[in-house]
Amino acid sequence: MVVNLSESHSLLSNWMSELRSSSVQQDRARFRRNLERLGEVAAYEISKLLPSKVVEIETPLGTHNSKILVEQPVLATILRAGIPMHNGMLNYFDNADNAFIAAYRKHKKDGSFEICLEYLSCPTLNDRILIVSDPMLATGASLAKTVQYLNNVGMPKEIYIVCAIASTVGIDYVERECGSKVNIFCGDIDDEITAKGYIVPGLGDAGDLAYGKKVQF
Protein backbone atom coordinates (compact mmCIF):
# COMPACT_ATOMS: atom_id res chain seq x y z
CA MET A 1 0.00 0.00 0.00
CA VAL A 2 1.29 3.44 -0.96
CA VAL A 3 -0.50 6.51 0.43
CA ASN A 4 0.25 10.00 -0.94
CA LEU A 5 -1.05 12.36 1.73
CA SER A 6 -1.05 15.28 -0.76
CA GLU A 7 -3.54 13.65 -3.14
CA SER A 8 -6.40 15.41 -1.35
CA HIS A 9 -5.85 19.02 -0.31
CA SER A 10 -5.47 19.71 3.40
CA LEU A 11 -3.26 21.78 5.69
CA LEU A 12 -0.56 19.21 4.98
CA SER A 13 -0.34 20.57 1.42
CA ASN A 14 0.52 24.00 2.88
CA TRP A 15 3.24 22.49 5.06
CA MET A 16 4.66 20.54 2.13
CA SER A 17 4.87 23.72 0.04
CA GLU A 18 6.83 25.38 2.86
CA LEU A 19 9.15 22.38 3.18
CA ARG A 20 9.94 22.67 -0.53
CA SER A 21 10.30 26.47 -0.64
CA SER A 22 13.96 27.58 -0.72
CA SER A 23 12.99 30.88 0.95
CA VAL A 24 10.95 29.38 3.81
CA GLN A 25 13.67 26.75 4.32
CA GLN A 26 15.95 29.46 5.70
CA ASP A 27 13.92 29.26 8.92
CA ARG A 28 15.29 26.01 10.38
CA ALA A 29 12.82 25.97 13.26
CA ARG A 30 9.89 26.17 10.85
CA PHE A 31 11.41 23.46 8.64
CA ARG A 32 11.73 21.13 11.64
CA ARG A 33 8.21 21.97 12.81
CA ASN A 34 6.72 21.21 9.40
CA LEU A 35 8.45 17.83 9.38
CA GLU A 36 7.08 17.25 12.88
CA ARG A 37 3.58 18.16 11.69
CA LEU A 38 3.92 15.69 8.83
CA GLY A 39 4.86 13.01 11.34
CA GLU A 40 1.77 13.82 13.39
CA VAL A 41 -0.55 13.59 10.37
CA ALA A 42 1.03 10.30 9.28
CA ALA A 43 0.67 8.88 12.80
CA TYR A 44 -3.02 9.81 12.85
CA GLU A 45 -3.66 8.26 9.42
CA ILE A 46 -1.78 5.08 10.27
CA SER A 47 -3.61 4.78 13.59
CA LYS A 48 -6.86 4.28 11.66
CA LEU A 49 -5.45 1.03 10.28
CA LEU A 50 -4.14 -0.45 13.52
CA PRO A 51 -6.03 -3.08 15.55
CA SER A 52 -8.33 -1.72 18.26
CA LYS A 53 -10.36 -3.11 21.13
CA VAL A 54 -13.22 -1.93 23.33
CA VAL A 55 -12.57 -1.39 27.03
CA GLU A 56 -14.88 -0.25 29.80
CA ILE A 57 -13.69 2.87 31.57
CA GLU A 58 -15.03 4.64 34.64
CA THR A 59 -16.09 8.26 34.22
CA PRO A 60 -17.07 10.59 37.10
CA LEU A 61 -20.73 9.85 36.28
CA GLY A 62 -20.74 6.25 35.10
CA THR A 63 -19.02 3.91 32.64
CA HIS A 64 -18.25 4.09 28.94
CA ASN A 65 -17.18 1.53 26.37
CA SER A 66 -14.21 3.18 24.68
CA LYS A 67 -12.25 2.03 21.65
CA ILE A 68 -8.46 2.03 22.10
CA LEU A 69 -5.45 0.61 20.25
CA VAL A 70 -4.65 -3.01 21.02
CA GLU A 71 -0.95 -2.13 21.11
CA GLN A 72 1.46 0.72 20.59
CA PRO A 73 3.87 0.43 17.64
CA VAL A 74 7.64 0.60 17.62
CA LEU A 75 8.73 3.94 16.14
CA ALA A 76 12.08 3.80 14.36
CA THR A 77 13.97 6.62 12.68
CA ILE A 78 17.16 7.13 10.74
CA LEU A 79 19.52 9.63 12.36
CA ARG A 80 19.72 12.58 11.97
CA ALA A 81 17.21 13.76 9.38
CA GLY A 82 14.37 11.60 10.68
CA ILE A 83 14.29 13.07 14.20
CA PRO A 84 11.65 15.81 13.61
CA MET A 85 9.20 13.41 11.96
CA HIS A 86 9.90 10.83 14.66
CA ASN A 87 9.09 13.42 17.33
CA GLY A 88 5.83 14.22 15.55
CA MET A 89 4.75 10.58 15.55
CA LEU A 90 5.83 10.21 19.17
CA ASN A 91 3.53 13.13 20.05
CA TYR A 92 0.63 10.89 18.99
CA PHE A 93 1.90 7.38 19.75
CA ASP A 94 3.11 8.70 23.09
CA ASN A 95 3.59 5.29 24.72
CA ALA A 96 5.43 3.72 21.78
CA ASP A 97 8.75 1.93 22.03
CA ASN A 98 11.52 3.56 20.00
CA ALA A 99 14.40 2.49 17.77
CA PHE A 100 17.24 4.60 16.34
CA ILE A 101 19.45 3.72 13.38
CA ALA A 102 22.52 5.52 12.03
CA ALA A 103 22.43 5.06 8.26
CA TYR A 104 24.16 7.30 5.76
CA ARG A 105 25.55 7.54 2.27
CA LYS A 106 29.31 7.08 2.11
CA HIS A 107 30.34 8.88 -1.08
CA LYS A 108 33.16 7.62 -3.29
CA LYS A 109 35.50 9.60 -5.54
CA ASP A 110 33.73 8.37 -8.67
CA GLY A 111 30.46 9.96 -7.48
CA SER A 112 28.82 6.71 -6.41
CA PHE A 113 27.96 5.87 -2.81
CA GLU A 114 27.28 2.96 -0.50
CA ILE A 115 24.86 2.79 2.42
CA CYS A 116 26.57 2.41 5.80
CA LEU A 117 24.78 1.31 8.98
CA GLU A 118 26.83 1.90 12.11
CA TYR A 119 24.46 2.09 15.11
CA LEU A 120 21.22 0.49 16.25
CA SER A 121 19.26 0.92 19.47
CA CYS A 122 16.11 -1.15 19.30
CA PRO A 123 13.52 -3.03 21.40
CA THR A 124 12.29 -6.47 20.42
CA LEU A 125 10.45 -6.41 17.09
CA ASN A 126 8.97 -9.90 16.93
CA ASP A 127 5.28 -9.72 16.02
CA ARG A 128 5.28 -5.92 16.53
CA ILE A 129 4.00 -3.11 14.32
CA LEU A 130 7.03 -1.14 13.10
CA ILE A 131 6.92 2.43 11.75
CA VAL A 132 10.15 3.73 10.18
CA SER A 133 10.53 7.45 9.40
CA ASP A 134 12.99 9.15 7.06
CA PRO A 135 12.19 12.40 5.24
CA MET A 136 13.50 11.40 1.79
CA LEU A 137 12.84 8.14 -0.04
CA ALA A 138 15.07 8.73 -3.07
CA THR A 139 16.73 5.60 -4.45
CA GLY A 140 15.21 3.56 -1.64
CA ALA A 141 18.55 1.93 -0.84
CA SER A 142 18.97 3.28 2.70
CA LEU A 143 15.38 2.55 3.75
CA ALA A 144 15.42 -0.95 2.25
CA LYS A 145 18.72 -1.74 3.95
CA THR A 146 17.39 -0.32 7.24
CA VAL A 147 14.26 -2.48 7.10
CA GLN A 148 16.32 -5.57 6.28
CA TYR A 149 18.71 -4.73 9.13
CA LEU A 150 15.82 -4.38 11.57
CA ASN A 151 14.44 -7.73 10.43
CA ASN A 152 17.60 -9.29 11.84
CA VAL A 153 16.55 -8.04 15.31
CA GLY A 154 13.08 -9.55 15.03
CA MET A 155 10.31 -10.03 12.48
CA PRO A 156 7.59 -7.35 12.67
CA LYS A 157 4.11 -8.41 11.67
CA GLU A 158 3.60 -5.19 9.73
CA ILE A 159 5.87 -2.36 8.59
CA TYR A 160 5.02 1.24 7.75
CA ILE A 161 7.46 3.68 6.16
CA VAL A 162 6.82 7.41 6.59
CA CYS A 163 8.61 10.00 4.48
CA ALA A 164 8.11 13.61 3.42
CA ILE A 165 8.87 13.05 -0.26
CA ALA A 166 9.27 9.77 -2.12
CA SER A 167 10.41 9.11 -5.66
CA THR A 168 8.58 6.60 -7.81
CA VAL A 169 11.91 4.84 -8.35
CA GLY A 170 12.48 4.59 -4.60
CA ILE A 171 8.99 3.27 -3.94
CA ASP A 172 9.44 0.56 -6.57
CA TYR A 173 12.82 -0.42 -5.09
CA VAL A 174 11.52 -0.67 -1.51
CA GLU A 175 8.51 -2.73 -2.59
CA ARG A 176 10.77 -5.04 -4.57
CA GLU A 177 13.36 -5.47 -1.81
CA CYS A 178 11.13 -5.52 1.29
CA GLY A 179 8.01 -7.34 0.17
CA SER A 180 4.28 -6.78 0.38
CA LYS A 181 4.01 -6.21 4.14
CA VAL A 182 5.65 -2.77 3.80
CA ASN A 183 3.21 0.16 3.59
CA ILE A 184 4.46 3.59 2.50
CA PHE A 185 2.95 6.89 3.67
CA CYS A 186 4.47 10.00 2.10
CA GLY A 187 3.77 13.72 2.06
CA ASP A 188 4.18 13.76 -1.72
CA ILE A 189 5.65 11.77 -4.62
CA ASP A 190 8.08 13.06 -7.28
CA ASP A 191 8.92 11.17 -10.46
CA GLU A 192 12.55 12.17 -11.05
CA ILE A 193 15.87 11.50 -9.34
CA THR A 194 19.30 12.67 -10.47
CA ALA A 195 22.26 10.48 -11.35
CA LYS A 196 23.56 11.15 -7.83
CA GLY A 197 20.32 9.92 -6.27
CA TYR A 198 18.61 13.19 -5.31
CA ILE A 199 14.87 13.74 -5.75
CA VAL A 200 13.75 16.40 -8.27
CA PRO A 201 12.15 18.81 -7.52
CA GLY A 202 12.33 17.42 -3.97
CA LEU A 203 13.35 19.82 -1.24
CA GLY A 204 17.13 19.41 -0.85
CA ASP A 205 19.01 17.78 2.02
CA ALA A 206 16.51 17.46 4.86
CA GLY A 207 19.19 16.82 7.49
CA ASP A 208 21.19 19.91 6.53
CA LEU A 209 18.07 22.07 6.38
CA ALA A 210 16.94 20.91 9.81
CA TYR A 211 20.30 20.92 11.64
CA GLY A 212 22.96 22.63 9.51
CA LYS A 213 25.50 21.46 6.95
CA LYS A 214 27.70 18.49 7.75
CA VAL A 215 31.22 17.59 6.70
CA GLN A 216 31.33 14.82 4.09
CA PHE A 217 33.66 11.92 5.00
Buried (B, 14 or more C-beta within 10 A) or exposed (E): EBBBBBEEEEEBBEBBEBBBEEEEBEBEEBBBBBBBBBBBBBBEBBBEEBEEEEEEEEEEEEEEEEEEBEBBBBBBBBBBBBBBBBBBBBEBBEEBBBBBBBBBBEEEEEEEBEBEBEEBEBEEBEEBBBBBBBBBBBBBBBBBBBBEBBBEBBBBEBBBBBBBBBBBBBBEBBBEBBEEBBBBBBBBBBEEBEEEBBBEEBBBBBBBBBBEEEEEE
